[in-house]
Amino acid sequence: MPKKNKEQLKMNNLTKGDLNKIFWRNTLGLQLGWNYPRMQGLGYAYTVMPALKRLYKNKKDKMKQALKLEMEFFNTTPQMSHLIVGADIALQDELGMNDDNEKAIAGLKTGLMGPFAGVGDTVFVAIYNAIIYSITAYLCMSGQALGLLIPVIGCAVITWIRWKFFNIGLSQGKKLAFAFSDKMNLLTEGASVLGLTVVGGMIPALINYKIDLTYKVGKVTMSVQGMLDKIMPALVPLAIALFSYWILGKKHMNSTRLIFVLIGLGMILGNLQPICNWIGSLF
């Protein structure tokens, strides 16, 4: 481990073993016990429990106060939560648990989890999934086994980023909220624009359906796909993407059901020419 990280991990009461436990609990267990009233609150309390046991081992009142605080409502992108967890335990390691520190930690959690979710969902969910798994799909479809390693490499990189975030939280402590608060809106907006650009650019690359439908006007044969391309290239892929986005907002619809809807739609569109020919023969 680099010397800088060693310095960051020096705490007043918490040991390196405690910090390692907290990091891996945060990485693997934040979503445990997810529920609608508190969302990640139970998993967050599980994450910081090694710190609470170390700091308030013989202080039952302080332990109850800290545990009640850590089980409050919490919800953010898991990859970004390491910053908040690190700052939280750094504050408790430095100042202990009292009314003022409780308010500071509560303000830190509630003040950062929303903006961090906006940035994290865009970067670590939308952009990351779109890029990593698209590259994986392309390589696998071309018969390259290397494609199977791309998600593994991506996971390793994300784990390293999580560790860096955790160290930033530990080293900054109460400064974290002030350091990020004035820049978070700009960062969220920039990440959102980047995410929309990436996803929008990948629509025509990943959805390559073309309408193989022709009709005759006198002696001239007209191609429906050719006419659509003149109106707007990749109009059909865009329509399919917008349709998917629209139908996901409907009640009882989820991504699994959407897959079956798209399969049925593909079967219909794939046989559009024979269907049209059959309908034409009836008249």
BELGI-V635165 format. One record per residue. PHI is phi as a letter, one per 30 degrees, with the letter a starting at -180 (999 if undefined). Layout:
<<PHI> <PHI>>
//
This chain:
<<999> <d> <e> <d> <d> <d> <d> <d> <d> <d> <b> <d> <b> <d> <c> <d> <d> <d> <d> <d> <d> <d> <d> <d> <d> <d> <d> <c> <b> <d> <d> <d> <i> <e> <b> <d> <d> <b> <h> <c> <e> <d> <d> <d> <d> <d> <d> <c> <e> <e> <d> <d> <d> <d> <d> <b> <e> <c> <b> <d> <d> <d> <d> <d> <d> <d> <d> <d> <d> <d> <c> <d> <e> <a> <a> <a> <d> <e> <d> <d> <d> <d> <d> <d> <d> <d> <d> <e> <d> <d> <d> <d> <d> <d> <c> <i> <c> <b> <d> <d> <d> <d> <d> <d> <d> <d> <d> <d> <d> <d> <d> <c> <d> <d> <e> <d> <d> <d> <d> <d> <d> <d> <d> <c> <c> <d> <d> <e> <d> <d> <d> <d> <d> <d> <d> <e> <d> <d> <d> <d> <d> <d> <i> <c> <d> <e> <e> <d> <d> <e> <d> <d> <d> <d> <d> <d> <d> <d> <d> <d> <d> <e> <d> <d> <d> <e> <d> <d> <d> <d> <d> <d> <h> <d> <d> <e> <d> <d> <d> <c> <d> <d> <c> <d> <d> <d> <d> <d> <d> <d> <d> <d> <d> <d> <d> <d> <d> <d> <d> <d> <d> <d> <e> <d> <d> <c> <c> <c> <d> <b> <d> <c> <b> <b> <b> <c> <b> <i> <c> <c> <c> <c> <c> <d> <d> <d> <d> <d> <d> <d> <d> <a> <e> <i> <d> <d> <e> <d> <d> <d> <d> <d> <d> <d> <d> <d> <d> <d> <d> <d> <d> <i> <c> <b> <d> <d> <d> <d> <e> <d> <d> <d> <d> <d> <d> <d> <d> <d> <d> <d> <c> <d> <d> <d> <d> <d> <d> <d> <d> <d> <d> <d> <c>>
//
